[in-house]
Amino acid sequence: AVADAPGTLTLNYNATDSYTTSASLFPHAQEPDQIEVPVVALGQYLNEAGLDTVDLLKLDCEGAEYAIVDGLAEADFGKIRAIAVETHPGPSANQNRDALAENLCQQGYHVQTERSKIWAWRK
């Protein structure tokens, strides 16, 4: 998994669901179980993979989008031409679509939002 820093992350999920693709950083009644997963920082991954350019970064990471974006260095943002994000309301006031969109604007992206989605791109 990808996060803001290397280490481990606790994901909440439903172990009784025989086939699930849903896991979240945030505890929910419908996801009562937890699992620890190893994570790598996105910037670290970009560097280790030797990626100088990323045409499209798609984030659908059930709440981790805030930490992932906040953890990117300015040089990492410079490598990413476009970003598509599905946002999920977090427990903090700054963990919402509009705050994340503003963060991307400050990084030099043009931003469009719709419901829980953000599209950001550089010209």
N, CA and C of each residue as an Amber inpcrd file, in Angstrom:
protein
   369
   0.8410000  -1.1730000   0.0000000   0.0000000   0.0000000   0.0000000
   0.8890000   1.2400000   0.0000000   0.3010000   2.3620000  -0.3520000
   1.0130000   3.6380000  -0.3950000   0.4620000   4.5410000   0.6980000
   1.3490000   5.2910000   1.3330000   0.9530000   6.2240000   2.3880000
   1.8700000   7.4360000   2.3340000   1.8990000   8.2100000   3.3970000
   2.7580000   9.3890000   3.4520000   4.1690000   9.0510000   3.9230000
   4.3380000   7.9100000   4.5800000   5.6400000   7.5030000   5.0950000
   5.7020000   5.9790000   5.1310000   6.8890000   5.4160000   5.0190000
   7.0040000   3.9570000   5.0920000   6.6620000   3.4490000   6.4820000
   6.2020000   2.2230000   6.5530000   5.8530000   1.6140000   7.8290000
   4.6960000   0.6680000   7.6700000   3.7260000   0.7660000   8.5730000
   2.5250000  -0.0510000   8.4890000   1.3060000   0.8500000   8.6720000
   0.1770000   0.3420000   8.2290000  -1.0810000   1.0720000   8.2930000
  -2.1640000   0.1050000   8.7230000  -3.0770000   0.5650000   9.5500000
  -4.2070000  -0.2620000   9.9710000  -5.3970000   0.0310000   9.0670000
  -5.8980000  -1.0010000   8.4180000  -7.0830000  -0.8770000   7.5750000
  -8.2570000  -1.5540000   8.2570000  -9.4190000  -0.9370000   8.1620000
 -10.6610000  -1.4900000   8.6830000 -11.4080000  -2.1490000   7.5330000
 -11.9080000  -3.3650000   7.7690000 -12.6160000  -4.1010000   6.7210000
 -13.5780000  -5.0830000   7.3720000 -14.3230000  -5.7920000   6.5580000
 -15.2700000  -6.7870000   7.0550000 -14.7620000  -8.1780000   6.6660000
 -14.2420000  -8.9200000   7.6300000 -13.6680000 -10.2430000   7.3690000
 -14.7250000 -11.2790000   7.0000000 -15.9960000 -11.0450000   7.3180000
 -17.0370000 -12.0210000   6.9850000 -17.4990000 -11.9110000   5.5380000
 -17.1180000 -10.8340000   4.8690000 -17.4570000 -10.6710000   3.4560000
 -16.5100000 -11.5490000   2.6460000 -17.0490000 -12.5210000   1.9230000
 -16.2030000 -13.4790000   1.2080000 -15.4410000 -12.8470000   0.0520000
 -15.9360000 -11.7390000  -0.4740000 -15.2420000 -11.0360000  -1.5480000
 -15.4290000  -9.5430000  -1.3140000 -14.3800000  -8.8770000  -0.8970000
 -14.4950000  -7.4460000  -0.6580000 -13.3100000  -6.7170000  -1.2610000
 -13.5890000  -5.5390000  -1.7460000 -12.5230000  -4.6510000  -2.1930000
 -12.5390000  -3.3830000  -1.3410000 -13.3020000  -3.4080000  -0.2690000
 -13.4620000  -2.2290000   0.5700000 -12.6340000  -2.3610000   1.8440000
 -11.8230000  -1.3540000   2.0730000 -11.0860000  -1.2260000   3.3240000
 -10.9000000   0.2600000   3.5380000 -10.8320000   0.6870000   4.7780000
 -10.7650000   2.1120000   5.0640000  -9.8340000   2.3850000   6.2300000
  -9.2650000   3.5800000   6.2380000  -8.4950000   4.0260000   7.3950000
  -9.4100000   4.3540000   8.5530000 -10.6590000   4.7020000   8.2250000
 -11.6060000   5.1550000   9.2240000 -12.4830000   4.0030000   9.6930000
 -12.6660000   3.8520000  10.9960000 -13.5250000   2.7690000  11.5010000
 -14.9890000   3.0250000  11.1600000 -15.6650000   1.9620000  10.6940000
 -17.0950000   2.0050000  10.3730000 -17.7380000   0.7480000  10.9460000
 -19.0030000   0.8330000  11.2940000 -19.7100000  -0.3290000  11.8390000
 -19.7310000  -1.4850000  10.8560000 -19.8090000  -1.1780000   9.5480000
 -19.8560000  -2.2460000   8.5430000 -18.4660000  -2.8360000   8.2500000
 -17.4150000  -2.2690000   8.8400000 -16.0480000  -2.7740000   8.6780000
 -15.4180000  -2.9320000  10.0620000 -15.8440000  -3.9570000  10.8160000
 -15.4380000  -4.0750000  12.2210000 -14.0580000  -4.6970000  12.4430000
 -13.4550000  -5.2480000  11.4070000 -12.1820000  -5.9550000  11.5650000
 -11.0230000  -5.0680000  11.1130000  -9.8260000  -5.4230000  11.5790000
  -8.6520000  -4.6410000  11.2290000  -7.5230000  -5.5480000  10.7620000
  -6.6870000  -4.9780000   9.8890000  -5.5030000  -5.6780000   9.4110000
  -4.3830000  -4.6500000   9.2660000  -3.1720000  -5.0600000   9.6120000
  -1.9940000  -4.2170000   9.4320000  -1.3710000  -4.5560000   8.0790000
  -1.0600000  -3.5260000   7.2800000  -0.4430000  -3.7420000   5.9810000
   0.8270000  -2.9040000   5.8770000   1.8390000  -3.4280000   5.1990000
   3.0540000  -2.6300000   4.9910000   2.7750000  -1.5220000   3.9760000
   3.4010000  -0.3690000   4.1790000   3.2180000   0.7610000   3.2700000
   4.5540000   1.3760000   2.8880000   4.5490000   2.0330000   1.7440000
   5.6940000   2.7870000   1.2540000   5.1970000   4.1990000   0.9560000
   6.0500000   5.1880000   1.1520000   5.6910000   6.5620000   0.8140000
   5.6580000   6.7020000  -0.7010000   4.6870000   7.4510000  -1.2080000
   4.5630000   7.6130000  -2.6590000   5.8160000   8.2340000  -3.2540000
   6.3460000   9.2680000  -2.6310000   7.5680000   9.8890000  -3.1380000
   8.7320000   8.9140000  -3.1820000   8.8400000   8.0870000  -2.1610000
   9.8840000   7.0570000  -2.1110000   9.6920000   6.0690000  -3.2560000
   8.4580000   5.6680000  -3.4850000   8.1780000   4.7330000  -4.5820000
   8.5560000   5.3470000  -5.9280000   8.1880000   6.6010000  -6.1470000
   8.5240000   7.2570000  -7.4150000  10.0290000   7.2620000  -7.6420000
  10.7800000   7.5890000  -6.5820000  12.2370000   7.6340000  -6.6950000
  12.8400000   6.2540000  -6.9130000  12.3980000   5.2700000  -6.1300000
  12.9590000   3.9190000  -6.2640000  12.6170000   3.2850000  -7.6060000
  11.4710000   3.6320000  -8.1680000  11.0750000   3.0990000  -9.4740000
  11.7150000   3.8820000 -10.6220000  12.4070000   4.9630000 -10.2990000
  13.0680000   5.7640000 -11.3230000  12.0900000   6.5360000 -12.1980000
  10.9330000   6.9030000 -11.6500000   9.9120000   7.6040000 -12.4260000
  10.1640000   9.1110000 -12.3780000  10.5040000   9.6720000 -13.5210000
  10.7000000  11.1120000 -13.6160000   9.4090000  11.8360000 -13.9710000
   8.4720000  11.0930000 -14.6040000   7.1920000  11.6680000 -15.0160000
   6.0850000  10.6630000 -14.7490000   4.9950000  11.1600000 -14.2090000
   3.7850000  10.3610000 -14.0240000   2.6840000  11.0980000 -14.7760000
   2.1490000  10.4720000 -15.8200000   1.1080000  11.1270000 -16.6060000
  -0.1840000  11.2720000 -15.8220000  -0.5820000  10.2310000 -15.0980000
  -1.8110000  10.2760000 -14.3170000  -1.6310000   9.4780000 -13.0350000
  -1.8490000  10.1360000 -11.9130000  -1.8730000   9.4860000 -10.6080000
  -3.3320000   9.3660000 -10.2030000  -3.8250000   8.1470000 -10.0490000
  -5.2040000   7.9220000  -9.6340000  -5.1770000   7.4490000  -8.1880000
  -5.8880000   8.1740000  -7.3270000  -5.9690000   7.8180000  -5.9160000
  -7.4110000   7.4780000  -5.5610000  -7.6430000   6.2540000  -5.2110000
  -8.9180000   5.7940000  -4.6500000  -8.5110000   4.9240000  -3.4770000
  -8.1860000   5.5780000  -2.3760000  -7.5070000   4.8880000  -1.2830000
  -8.2220000   5.0290000   0.0510000  -9.5300000   5.2170000  -0.0030000
 -10.4100000   5.0910000   1.1570000  -9.9510000   5.8720000   2.3870000
  -9.5450000   7.1070000   2.1710000  -9.1780000   7.9600000   3.2900000
  -7.7000000   8.2740000   3.3890000  -6.8570000   7.5050000   2.7350000
  -5.4130000   7.7450000   2.7950000  -4.9830000   8.8790000   1.8670000
  -5.9130000   9.3770000   1.0290000  -5.5520000  10.4030000   0.0390000
  -4.9710000  11.6680000   0.6760000  -5.4530000  12.0400000   1.8580000
  -4.9800000  13.2680000   2.5000000  -3.5220000  13.1350000   2.9190000
  -3.1920000  12.0640000   3.5960000  -1.8170000  11.8500000   4.0440000
  -0.8800000  11.6460000   2.8550000  -1.3310000  10.9290000   1.8410000
  -0.4800000  10.6880000   0.6630000  -0.1230000  12.0060000   0.0010000
  -1.1070000  12.8480000  -0.2580000  -0.8500000  14.1360000  -0.9140000
  -0.0350000  15.0490000   0.0050000  -0.3760000  15.0980000   1.2890000
   0.3740000  15.9400000   2.2230000   1.8210000  15.4960000   2.3540000
   2.0850000  14.2050000   2.1450000   3.4310000  13.6740000   2.2940000
   4.3210000  13.8470000   1.0760000   3.7710000  14.3490000  -0.0260000
   4.5800000  14.5320000  -1.2330000   5.4460000  15.7780000  -1.1300000
   6.6770000  15.6530000  -1.5510000   7.5800000  16.8000000  -1.6120000
   7.2790000  17.6030000  -2.8760000   7.7050000  18.8560000  -2.8930000
   7.4770000  19.7080000  -4.0560000   8.0500000  19.0750000  -5.3270000
   9.2100000  18.4410000  -5.2170000   9.8200000  17.7870000  -6.3760000
   8.9530000  16.6420000  -6.8950000   8.2680000  15.9410000  -5.9840000
   7.3790000  14.8480000  -6.4020000   6.1840000  15.3970000  -7.1660000
   5.6030000  16.4980000  -6.6800000   4.4870000  17.1120000  -7.4030000
   4.9170000  17.4950000  -8.8170000   6.1510000  17.9540000  -8.9550000
   6.6610000  18.3410000 -10.2740000   6.7050000  17.2040000 -11.2690000
   6.7290000  15.9690000 -10.7920000   6.7500000  14.7990000 -11.6700000
   5.3610000  14.3890000 -12.1470000   4.3310000  14.8260000 -11.4440000
   2.9680000  14.3330000 -11.6790000   2.1950000  15.3430000 -12.5210000
   1.8150000  14.9400000 -13.7390000   1.1150000  15.8440000 -14.6510000
  -0.3650000  15.9980000 -14.3200000  -1.0230000  14.9030000 -13.9360000
  -2.4610000  14.9500000 -13.6450000  -2.7730000  14.0000000 -12.4990000
  -3.8020000  14.3700000 -11.7270000  -4.2190000  13.5690000 -10.5760000
  -5.7370000  13.4360000 -10.5990000  -6.2170000  12.2200000 -10.3900000
  -7.6500000  11.9570000 -10.2120000  -7.8170000  11.3410000  -8.8290000
  -8.6890000  11.9510000  -8.0100000  -8.8370000  11.5090000  -6.6210000
 -10.3070000  11.3070000  -6.2960000 -10.6050000  10.1690000  -5.6820000
 -11.9010000   9.9890000  -5.0390000 -11.6650000  10.2750000  -3.5610000
 -12.3890000  11.2560000  -3.0240000 -12.1800000  11.6450000  -1.6340000
 -13.2110000  11.0050000  -0.7170000 -12.8220000  10.8790000   0.5310000
 -13.6810000  10.3290000   1.5760000 -13.5510000  11.2460000   2.7800000
 -14.6530000  11.7190000   3.3530000 -14.5530000  12.6260000   4.5040000
 -13.7950000  11.9760000   5.6560000 -12.8120000  12.6910000   6.1520000
 -12.0290000  12.1800000   7.2680000 -12.4570000  12.8060000   8.5840000
 -11.8320000  12.3840000   9.6610000 -12.2190000  12.8830000  10.9860000
 -11.7520000  14.3090000  11.2670000 -10.7490000  14.8000000  10.5470000
 -10.2380000  16.1540000  10.7750000 -10.9170000  17.1560000   9.8490000
 -10.9550000  18.4070000  10.2710000 -11.6090000  19.4580000   9.4860000
 -10.9590000  19.6460000   8.1180000  -9.6510000  19.3750000   8.0110000
  -8.9650000  19.5590000   6.7340000  -8.9630000  18.2850000   5.8790000
  -9.6920000  17.2790000   6.2820000  -9.7740000  16.0450000   5.5000000
 -11.1170000  16.0110000   4.7730000 -11.1710000  16.8330000   3.7200000
 -12.3680000  16.9090000   2.8920000 -11.9620000  17.2920000   1.4780000
 -12.8770000  17.1440000   0.5720000 -12.5980000  17.3830000  -0.8470000
 -12.0810000  18.7970000  -1.0910000 -12.7380000  19.7960000  -0.5180000
 -12.3720000  21.1770000  -0.8130000 -10.9810000  21.5330000  -0.2960000
 -10.6250000  21.0480000   0.8780000  -9.2900000  21.3110000   1.4180000
  -8.2150000  20.6450000   0.5640000  -8.4830000  19.4320000   0.1030000
  -7.5220000  18.7360000  -0.7470000  -7.4020000  19.4400000  -2.1030000
  -8.5190000  19.8910000  -2.6460000  -8.4930000  20.6290000  -3.9160000
  -7.6660000  21.9060000  -3.7730000  -7.8280000  22.6070000  -2.6650000
  -7.0550000  23.8310000  -2.4270000  -5.5630000  23.5180000  -2.3170000
  -5.2270000  22.4310000  -1.6510000  -3.8320000  22.0060000  -1.5490000
  -3.2500000  21.7830000  -2.9420000  -3.9930000  21.1230000  -3.8150000
  -3.5060000  20.8680000  -5.1730000  -3.3840000  22.1640000  -5.9760000
  -4.2980000  23.1050000  -5.7690000  -4.1820000  24.4240000  -6.4160000
  -2.8860000  25.1080000  -5.9860000  -2.5690000  25.0190000  -4.7040000
  -1.3470000  25.6420000  -4.1890000  -0.0930000  24.9910000  -4.7650000
  -0.2250000  23.7590000  -5.2310000   0.9060000  23.0640000  -5.8560000
   0.9860000  23.3500000  -7.3550000   0.1120000  24.2290000  -7.8570000
   0.1860000  24.6440000  -9.2530000  -0.7120000  23.8890000 -10.2140000
  -1.6550000  23.1290000  -9.6820000  -2.5790000  22.3850000 -10.5400000
  -3.8340000  23.2030000 -10.8170000  -4.4120000  22.9950000 -11.9890000
  -5.7650000  23.4480000 -12.2830000  -6.6670000  22.3570000 -11.7280000
  -7.7460000  22.7330000 -11.0600000  -8.5550000  21.7560000 -10.3410000
 -10.0220000  21.8850000 -10.7090000 -10.6550000  20.7360000 -10.8710000
 -12.1050000  20.6650000 -11.0550000 -12.6330000  19.6370000 -10.0520000
 -13.7580000  19.9460000  -9.4090000 -14.3530000  19.0220000  -8.4520000
 -15.7870000  18.7080000  -8.8390000 -16.2200000  17.5460000  -8.4460000
 -17.6080000  17.1300000  -8.6260000 -17.8980000  16.0460000  -7.6020000
 -18.8950000  16.2680000  -6.7780000 -19.2420000  15.3770000  -5.6680000
 -17.9890000  15.0410000  -4.8750000 -17.6040000  13.7830000  -4.8250000
 -16.4360000  13.3850000  -4.0360000 -15.1710000  13.2450000  -4.8920000
 -15.2040000  13.7460000  -6.1020000 -14.0720000  13.5710000  -7.0340000
 -13.2960000  14.8810000  -7.2320000 -11.9970000  14.7190000  -7.4730000
 -11.1310000  15.8310000  -7.8260000 -10.3290000  15.4190000  -9.0590000
 -10.2720000  16.3290000 -10.0260000  -9.3800000  16.1750000 -11.1690000
  -8.4420000  17.3590000 -11.1460000  -7.1490000  17.0980000 -11.1960000
  -6.1590000  18.1620000 -11.1660000  -5.1400000  17.9160000 -12.2750000
  -4.7330000  19.0000000 -12.9530000  -3.8100000  18.8440000 -14.0690000
  -2.9610000  20.0920000 -14.2170000  -1.8270000  19.8890000 -14.8480000
  -0.9220000  20.9970000 -15.1800000  -1.0100000  21.2460000 -16.6860000
  -0.9580000  22.4990000 -17.0640000  -0.9740000  22.8420000 -18.5060000
   0.4270000  22.8690000 -19.0370000
